[in-house]
């Protein structure tokens, strides 16, 4: 299935109690390229569309946040290397 040229799927599985569950999942590599997230899911298709819209429309913002998180993690580990 596709929304705004982004591929997503409907996943179905059976729990250990026998309950059948479903969710919509997106792991489109072009959409999530250069981001630390590799997949996101939602039980509601419209909510998944909102997330796809976010990653498409706010890509520059999300990439800048990724860069800040990476820099913060590097600084944290640099300052706490003997713990």
N, C-alpha and C positions, 0 to 999 in steps of 0.2 A: 504494500500500500504506500501511497505517496501523499504528502501534503507540502505544498510550496517547493516541489522538486526534492524533498527530503524523504528518504525511505524510513518507514517504521513498520513494525510487525505486531500482530496479536499473538501473545504467548499464552499457552494453556498448560497447566500441570495439575497433578493430583497430589494432595498432601498425604502425610502418613496416616491421617484419619479417614482418607477416602474422599475428601471434599475436592471438587473440581474448581480450580481458580483460573482467572484470566487477568491479563494486564496488557497494556499497549507499551511497546518498547522501541526506543530509537537508539541506534548505535551507528548512525550514518557517519562514516569517516571523514567525508568532506565537510560536513557541518561541524564536527568536533575536533578537526585538525588543529593542532597546537594548543589544545586545552587539556587540562588534567583529567577531565571527565571523559569516559569512554562510552558510557551508556546511561540513559535515564528512562524511567518508567512511570506510568500512572495508570490507575484503574479506569480513568475517564478519558475518552479519546479527545474531547475538547480541551481538557487540562493539558494533555500532551501537546496539542496544537499551540497552546499558550507558551509552553516551554520551547518548542521549535521556533515560534515567533521571536522569543527573547534571544535565543542564540543567533538567529539570523539578523535581527534588527539591532542588537546591542553587542555585536562581535568585538568592536574596538574597545568598548568599555570592559568587556569580560577578559580580553587579552591583557589590558593594562592591569586589571585585578590579579590575573595570573602572575604577571611580572612582579607585582608588589608582594604577593604571597611567597614567591620564590626567593626574593631578596630578604624578606623577613625570616624565612626558614634558614637561609645561609648565615645570616647574622646570629640567629639563635644558636645554631650549632657551632659557630665560630666562638661565641662567648662561653659556651657550656661544654667545651670539648673534653674536659677531664671529669665530667660527672657521669 
